[in-house]
Amino acid sequence: MSNVKVVLKKDPAQLRGATFITGFRTIGEVGYLATRHLALKRNMERIGYVVTKYYRDVAFLDEYGLATPFDIFYDNEKHLIVLLNHILPFQREWNDFAASIIKWIKKISINNLILIGALDKRYKMGNENLKWLKTSKCQLSLDYPQLDKQLLMVGPLALFTLHSEIEDLSAIVLLPYADRERTDPAAAATAIEALNKILGLNVSVDELYEEAKRIEEDLQKQMELLQRELARGGADRVYM
């Protein structure tokens, strides 16, 4: 029996045929940054929550009010559902979390899933900024290179993809290249730009690129400070 519960404040019949979007705070936190940006910029309505057995003891105020670990948003105009995962579930719950959400999606007849993750940019070989893959039931084709064969996906997004395949659901996985050592808003912007194309949206990514520029400037300042420190004479340096 599943220990994951979807608490919905809206009639599930109104969600029939919607597109479901989610991502996680994994490489570059891209999935989280992109889904949060989308929910806020589209001014989506929060319609529910996901509650687990080992529910994380975290609450805070976000732009839309009191945030729970796993908030569900709905865009009535574009018929989109966004599961915003502010934190990762405990690893022991990853499979149950993914399987339960996918079964719920199938039960209420959601048509398509878009899952947002990232690839480690250290292994980028060409000029592409994003790769993708899809489940067997997905009929869509994107103007991006597909993920190379035999490359492994791991973590909660992989489980969402696997359970989508098992349940015969149409799912696309967007994987922009990102910096795994820090948050990467530029990679999240790449994901949003792909969503704009797929869904006919016009969500601005200016703020994400501005945040990416600020992070780069901060890193550059830190590097310059480090270089100046290393250039100093050894007599006044202390090693521990």
C-alpha positions as CSV (number, residue, x, y, z in Angstrom):
1,M,0.0,0.0,0.0
2,S,1.3,3.4,-1.0
3,N,2.3,5.9,1.7
4,V,2.0,8.8,-0.7
5,K,-1.2,10.9,-0.8
6,V,-2.3,13.5,-3.2
7,V,-4.5,16.2,-1.5
8,L,-6.5,18.0,-4.2
9,K,-8.6,21.2,-3.7
10,K,-10.1,21.0,-7.2
11,D,-12.4,18.6,-9.0
12,P,-10.1,16.1,-10.7
13,A,-12.5,16.0,-13.7
14,Q,-11.4,19.5,-14.5
15,L,-7.8,18.3,-14.9
16,R,-8.6,15.7,-17.5
17,G,-6.4,16.0,-20.6
18,A,-4.0,18.4,-18.9
19,T,-0.2,18.4,-19.3
20,F,1.8,17.6,-16.2
21,I,5.2,19.2,-15.5
22,T,7.7,18.5,-12.7
23,G,11.4,18.5,-11.8
24,F,13.7,18.1,-8.8
25,R,16.6,19.8,-7.1
26,T,19.3,17.6,-8.6
27,I,22.0,18.7,-11.1
28,G,22.1,22.5,-11.0
29,E,18.7,22.5,-9.3
30,V,17.4,23.0,-12.9
31,G,14.1,21.0,-12.5
32,Y,13.2,23.0,-9.5
33,L,14.2,26.4,-10.8
34,A,12.4,25.9,-14.1
35,T,9.1,24.6,-12.5
36,R,9.1,27.3,-9.9
37,H,9.7,30.0,-12.5
38,L,6.9,28.6,-14.7
39,A,4.4,28.5,-11.8
40,L,5.2,32.0,-10.7
41,K,5.4,33.7,-14.1
42,R,2.1,32.0,-15.2
43,N,0.5,33.1,-11.9
44,M,-0.7,29.6,-11.4
45,E,-3.3,28.6,-8.8
46,R,-2.2,26.2,-6.1
47,I,-4.7,23.4,-6.1
48,G,-3.1,20.7,-3.9
49,Y,-0.3,19.1,-2.1
50,V,1.6,15.7,-2.0
51,V,2.0,14.2,1.5
52,T,4.3,11.3,2.2
53,K,4.8,9.0,5.2
54,Y,8.2,10.6,6.0
55,Y,6.9,14.1,5.3
56,R,9.8,16.6,5.5
57,D,9.5,19.0,8.4
58,V,10.0,22.1,6.3
59,A,7.7,25.1,5.8
60,F,8.5,28.6,4.6
61,L,6.9,31.6,2.8
62,D,7.3,31.8,-1.0
63,E,6.0,34.4,-3.4
64,Y,2.5,32.7,-3.4
65,G,2.3,32.3,0.4
66,L,3.0,29.4,2.8
67,A,4.9,26.7,0.9
68,T,4.8,23.0,1.6
69,P,7.4,20.5,0.5
70,F,5.4,19.4,-2.6
71,D,2.9,21.9,-4.0
72,I,0.6,21.3,-7.0
73,F,-0.3,24.2,-9.2
74,Y,-2.7,24.6,-12.1
75,D,-2.8,26.9,-15.1
76,N,-6.4,27.1,-16.3
77,E,-5.7,29.0,-19.5
78,K,-3.1,26.6,-20.8
79,H,-4.4,23.5,-18.9
80,L,-1.1,22.8,-17.2
81,I,-0.4,21.1,-13.9
82,V,3.0,21.8,-12.2
83,L,4.2,19.7,-9.2
84,L,6.7,22.0,-7.5
85,N,9.1,20.0,-5.4
86,H,10.7,22.5,-3.0
87,I,12.8,19.7,-1.6
88,L,13.6,16.1,-2.4
89,P,11.6,13.4,-0.7
90,F,13.7,11.0,1.5
91,Q,15.5,8.6,-0.8
92,R,13.7,5.6,0.7
93,E,10.5,7.2,-0.6
94,W,11.6,8.0,-4.2
95,N,10.1,5.0,-5.8
96,D,6.8,5.1,-3.9
97,F,6.6,8.9,-4.6
98,A,7.1,8.4,-8.4
99,A,4.9,5.4,-8.7
100,S,2.0,6.9,-6.7
101,I,2.1,10.2,-8.6
102,I,2.2,8.5,-12.0
103,K,-0.7,6.2,-11.1
104,W,-2.6,9.3,-9.9
105,I,-1.8,11.0,-13.2
106,K,-3.1,8.0,-15.2
107,K,-6.3,7.8,-13.0
108,I,-7.4,11.3,-13.7
109,S,-6.5,11.0,-17.4
110,I,-3.7,13.5,-17.8
111,N,-2.5,13.3,-21.4
112,N,1.2,14.2,-21.4
113,L,4.1,14.6,-19.0
114,I,7.1,16.9,-19.3
115,L,9.9,16.0,-16.9
116,I,12.7,18.5,-16.4
117,G,16.2,17.4,-15.3
118,A,19.8,18.2,-16.4
119,L,23.0,16.8,-17.8
120,D,26.4,17.4,-16.3
121,K,28.0,20.0,-18.7
122,R,31.4,18.6,-18.1
123,Y,30.5,15.8,-20.5
124,K,29.1,18.1,-23.2
125,M,30.6,17.2,-26.5
126,G,28.9,19.5,-29.1
127,N,27.2,22.8,-29.3
128,E,23.8,21.7,-28.2
129,N,22.4,23.1,-24.9
130,L,19.8,20.4,-24.3
131,K,19.1,16.8,-25.0
132,W,15.9,14.9,-24.6
133,L,14.2,11.5,-24.5
134,K,10.7,10.2,-24.5
135,T,8.6,7.2,-23.6
136,S,7.3,4.7,-26.1
137,K,3.8,6.2,-26.1
138,C,5.0,9.8,-26.9
139,Q,4.4,10.9,-30.5
140,L,6.1,14.2,-30.2
141,S,9.4,15.0,-31.8
142,L,11.6,17.9,-30.7
143,D,14.2,19.9,-32.6
144,Y,17.0,18.9,-30.2
145,P,19.4,15.9,-30.2
146,Q,18.1,12.9,-28.3
147,L,20.0,11.6,-25.3
148,D,22.9,9.3,-26.3
149,K,22.2,5.6,-26.0
150,Q,23.5,3.8,-22.9
151,L,23.8,7.0,-20.8
152,L,22.2,6.4,-17.4
153,M,19.5,8.5,-15.8
154,V,19.4,8.2,-12.0
155,G,17.3,9.6,-9.2
156,P,13.6,10.6,-8.8
157,L,13.3,11.9,-12.4
158,A,14.5,8.5,-13.7
159,L,11.8,6.8,-11.6
160,F,9.1,9.2,-13.0
161,T,10.3,8.3,-16.5
162,L,10.3,4.5,-15.8
163,H,6.9,4.5,-14.2
164,S,5.5,6.6,-17.1
165,E,6.8,3.9,-19.5
166,I,5.4,1.1,-17.4
167,E,2.0,2.8,-17.2
168,D,1.9,3.6,-21.0
169,L,1.9,7.3,-20.5
170,S,3.3,9.9,-23.0
171,A,6.3,11.6,-21.4
172,I,9.1,13.8,-22.6
173,V,12.3,14.4,-20.5
174,L,14.1,17.7,-21.1
175,L,17.8,17.6,-20.1
176,P,19.7,20.9,-20.5
177,Y,23.4,20.9,-19.8
178,A,24.1,22.4,-16.3
179,D,26.8,23.0,-13.8
180,R,26.5,20.3,-11.1
181,E,28.5,22.2,-8.5
182,R,26.0,25.1,-8.1
183,T,22.5,26.3,-9.0
184,D,22.3,27.0,-12.8
185,P,19.6,29.5,-13.7
186,A,20.8,29.7,-17.3
187,A,20.2,26.0,-17.7
188,A,16.7,26.5,-16.2
189,A,16.1,29.2,-18.8
190,T,17.1,26.7,-21.6
191,A,14.4,24.4,-20.2
192,I,11.8,27.2,-20.1
193,E,12.6,28.1,-23.7
194,A,12.0,24.5,-24.7
195,L,8.7,24.5,-22.8
196,N,7.7,27.7,-24.6
197,K,8.2,26.0,-28.0
198,I,6.4,22.7,-27.0
199,L,3.4,24.3,-25.3
200,G,3.1,27.6,-27.2
201,L,3.9,29.7,-24.1
202,N,5.7,33.0,-23.9
203,V,7.3,32.8,-20.5
204,S,10.1,35.4,-20.1
205,V,13.5,34.0,-19.0
206,D,15.2,37.4,-18.5
207,E,15.3,37.0,-14.7
208,L,16.9,33.6,-14.9
209,Y,19.6,34.9,-17.2
210,E,20.1,37.9,-14.9
211,E,20.5,35.6,-11.9
212,A,23.0,33.4,-13.9
213,K,25.0,36.6,-14.7
214,R,25.0,37.6,-11.0
215,I,26.3,34.1,-10.0
216,E,29.0,34.3,-12.6
217,E,30.1,37.7,-11.4
218,D,30.2,36.5,-7.8
219,L,32.3,33.5,-8.8
220,Q,34.6,35.8,-10.7
221,K,35.1,38.0,-7.7
222,Q,35.8,35.0,-5.5
223,M,38.4,33.7,-8.0
224,E,40.1,37.1,-8.2
225,L,40.2,37.3,-4.3
226,L,41.7,33.8,-4.3
227,Q,44.3,34.6,-6.9
228,R,45.3,37.7,-5.0
229,E,45.7,35.7,-1.8
230,L,47.8,33.1,-3.6
231,A,50.0,35.8,-5.1
232,R,50.9,37.1,-1.6
233,G,54.2,36.1,-0.1
234,G,54.2,33.0,1.9
235,A,55.6,34.6,5.1
236,D,52.3,36.0,6.3
237,R,50.1,33.0,5.3
238,V,48.9,30.5,7.8
239,Y,48.3,26.9,6.9
240,M,46.0,24.6,8.9
